[in-house]
Each structure stands twice: as structure tokens, then as C-alpha cells.
Amino acid sequence: MLFWYFAAALAVMLVLRKAQLRLMLSRAKYPSLAGHSRLARLLARLVPYYEYDETQFFSADDAPPELVAKRRAAFTQLAALYAQRFARGAALTREVTSAVSDLQFTARYRVPFQFSRMVRQHLAVGVFLESSAGSTVTDLDGNRLIDVSGSYGVNLFGYDFYKECIERGSARVRDLGPVLGAYHPIVADNVRRLREISGLDEVSFHMSGTEAVMQAVRLARYHTRRPYLVRFCGAYHGWWGDVQPGVGNPLSPDATYTLKDMDAASLRVLRARNDIACVLVNPVQSLHPNANAPADSGLIDSARGTRFDRAAYSAWLKKLREVCTARGIVLIFDEVFVGFRLAPRGAQEYFGVRADLVTYGKSLGGGLPVGVVCGRRELMRRYDEAHPADVCFARGTFNSHPYVMGAMHEFLTRLESEPVRALYRDLDGVWDRRASDLNTRLQSAALPVQVAHLSSIWTFNYLAPSRYNWMFQYYLRAQGLALSWVGTARLIFSLDLSDAEFAAIAERVAAAAEAMRRDGWWWSGTALTNKDIRRRVLRELLQAWWATSSIGSRNSPRSRYSGARQ
Ligand SMILES: Cc1ncc(COP(=O)(O)O)c(C=O)c1O
């Protein structure tokens, strides 16, 4: 009898504990769709396509007729400028786009989808470039543009720097050439330097940042014998399925927790659970905690609110470090994006917190593709001495490719050089001043746009509710700035940009903003709020859904792929 009493009590306790853990997990979810991956994917499948016709395109905010006419005239003029200035680039882009899926994707998602078709038709952006020099790139039409795309963050020291890294690095390894499997001796020096930079014991080479993250997580799972990885809401860690549980990945990974960034509820989960192998941190999230990397396709209204607080983020990382240490959870800094951009020894140095594993990529390859994991010895080991059949497998045909190692060697050597070291002196001071000067200038001209930044990584925030902020990227391009496909969401500068070069950029930004306002895109005459805008778009979505759903329409386009080749 007593036995059954204890068994029942134990069962009740276990159920209660499970419920408590579950509740803790729910509390640590950020209350946005980015925090609820499955729901986000489900809703994404329900969002119907619809688009604005020519009239709605210019009056999506119910602007008065004279303003609509003004916008229409400005759009026609801008379209004429694009057609003339980017003719060759746009023509070649049109020619190949139907055969390049990546181009189809990026072309569609430069602006909110309701506006996309008109924009694609009239403001075609060419993707081809002929050359680069210093901070500029030249397109097929001979336009010399100032590059603010930063090549996805790779460009830290100017394109000529990387050309030299590739050239000199290639010369160093030429005798060996593309022999794989064996190492060029230059690798030994790269390893030495990477250990010094990371402050960690061992190094492994991969082909991309995504692969480096995959390997870091795999090692953490192998050594802790626990399945779950924790990522923070909104954080990008490459496109591997386990780190991308929401929209974009057709499957739900079964061993990923997405928790609130910078929140005590997440620390409680880490403290309480026994199934967590590692926590992945992408320090660029300090600029927009709990939000996805911004893109202009998401500029439905002006709600983008980016702000960086170094002290708060450093304090958060310290707390994370403490919990991970106490619970035997592997703390991984994914420095693929920010590594070397914030400080010569990366985010660990910048935020003053040490990780167990660190991933690097992008700039480290000296202009060539790479991914690197650095880590503590006991975590990097790929076998278990006591159980020889139990290994943690990782290979990759092109890992440690001699040419990549050569370019990396140049990069790492130059990183130590005086001219490069000088760029890091007062780095934040330089970029804070530049951002602040530009913001003052925009503010004193009463323009409803400001920049927010994490050192040399910038984003535009919009101050007045508007449906047309995404147009700003086209005015910036017209001013001769080369942006990436996410538009005004990410401007990435190279650290060697001179004050004069930056002044030219600021000049163009201000001119583009003046033109935006002059042409009537930033009208908020009536008391339009971001909430009004979102409500209106929601209404439109519901109407479109009703029209295309099997209830509202007789020919519902539900199946996307018929399967058979015709
Ligand atoms: C933080 C972070 N991790 C991983 C990746 C993936 O790197 P790659 O594009 O080289 O696969 C990226 C790419 O932007 C990144 O920013």
C-alpha cells in the first residue's frame, strides 16, 4: 500500500515538474511570430498573394488626389532615370532571372509584396557589376556607385585589400595548387593566429559560415549528450534547418528552442532544463533583439525600431555565461558576421565575455569563402577515447583549400599590421560621430528618417507612419549608392572609409531623403498611425484570403506542384 502511495506521489511530482518546465518554456517565448516558429510557418502558408493596381499603388494611405498625382509623376520620372542609367545591367538581369532562382527570390522581396510587381517592372535593379575599386563598384552601364552593401559584411577593409589578399595568398600557395586533403604549410600559421585571436585551443576549417555553425552545434550535442540547441528569437545563424525553425524552412526541427533574447525567463529555462546542449549567440542581435534581421520587404509601416545598447548586451552575455557554466551548457558565439568588425579579437573582446566555441567566416577568408570553428580542446575532439566507435563526424571536400588558406593568411597577417590596427582605434567613436552627425543633419531638415547602428553596421529607422518607406532605397540608388537586396535595412561600411568618403555618402543620403519628401512619399497628413496601417493591411489580407480560399472562390489555387514533368 505504502509503495503505491509513493509511486502515485512520485508520478504526480513528475507530471507537475514537466508541466512547470513546459510553462517556463512558454514564458521564455517572445510574443511575436518570430518567437513562435510553427505558428509563423502556418500563418505564412495562409497569407494570400494580392497586389495593388496602379491607382492603389500610389494611394495605399488614402492620400489626397494632388499628392497621388505628384507621386505618380515622380515615379514615372524615377523609372525613366533607372531605364536610362541602368539599361544594360537591367537587360542582362532580365535575361538570366528566369533561370536563376536566387535572382527571382531577391527581386521579389525587395519591397512589400503588394507593391512588388510595379516596382520590378519600372525600377529594375541590375545585379551585374563590372569592377570594384576602393569603396566603389562600377556596373555594366559604367555607373560608379559607392558601395554600402559591404558584400554581406565581408568587406571590412575595402575591396582592394581583399583583391590583394587573394592575389598574394594565391601566389603563396601556387606551387601546391588545388591539392585537397593535405595541408599547405601556411595552415600552421593560420591555426596559430586563430588560436591567439579566439583565445581557444583548437581550430577546424569549413566552407561557409553555415557549415561552421552546423559543426559547432554538432560538437556541443556530441559532448553534452543532450539534444537541444537554444537560439534567440530573430537570430540568423545561416540557413541550416536546425537554426532556422520558422518561415523559410519547410520542416520543424525537433531539437531547437527559440527563446527570448535578453530576458530572465530564458535564463530560467537554461537553469531548469537538462536537455540543452548549447546556446547560440549572434551578437548582431544586440542591434535588434528578438527581431529578425530587417529587410525592406517588411516595411509595411514605420515600426522598425532598432537601437543598440552595448552595456545592456554585455551584461546579458555575462549572465548567459554564468548560467551556461553552471549548467554545463556550451556557449557558442556565432561571429560569422561580426567577427573582426567590432574589434580585432571579435565579439568576445568587444563585449568582454568568453565563449566555449566561436564560429567565424565572411571576412576571415580574405575574400574567399570560409567557415571556421575555434573551441576548447575537450569540445573540439571528434572521438571518445573510451569508446572508439563513437565519433562525431565532420568532413568537407574543400575544407582547408590551399587558396582559401593563402588568402586567409594574408588577411590574418594584415590584421596585425599597424595600418589595420589603426582602424580599430576609437572605432566606435568614429562610427558614433558619423551616425550622430548624419542624424542631426536629417533631424534639422525635419526629415522623418534616422540611422541606428552597431559600430559600422547601420540601419534606417523611420519616424513617421508611412506605407512608402521602402521607396527610399530607390532614391538612395538614384543617388549612386549600391545597396544590398535588403535595401535600407542593412548598410555595412568598410572600416577604412575616409571622412571625405563618408561625407559623400551622408550628402547622398540627405539628398535622397529630401527627394523622398519632395515627391510626397512621406505624407502623413491625416493622423495615420502604424496601427492604422497594420489594420488596413490585415483587412486587405483577409479579403484576399476570402477571395482565393476554397470557401470564397470556386477555383482555389492550393496545390503548387503537380509532381510530374510535362
Ligand atoms: C551570424 C551568421 N552566422 C552564419 C551565417 C552563414 O554564413 P554563410 O552565409 O557563409 O553560410 C551568417 C551569414 O550571414 C551569419 O550572419
The ligand as an ORCA input file, in Angstrom:
! r2SCAN-3c Opt
* xyz 0 1
  C      25.797     35.148    -37.810
  C      25.840     34.349    -39.059
  N      26.029     33.024    -38.971
  C      26.091     32.258    -40.062
  C      25.951     32.789    -41.320
  C      26.023     31.916    -42.527
  O      27.219     32.119    -43.198
  P      27.323     31.705    -44.738
  O      26.443     32.622    -45.493
  O      28.793     31.869    -45.044
  O      26.881     30.284    -44.821
  C      25.753     34.160    -41.462
  C      25.577     34.767    -42.785
  O      25.201     35.878    -42.959
  C      25.687     34.967    -40.303
  O      25.483     36.273    -40.372
*
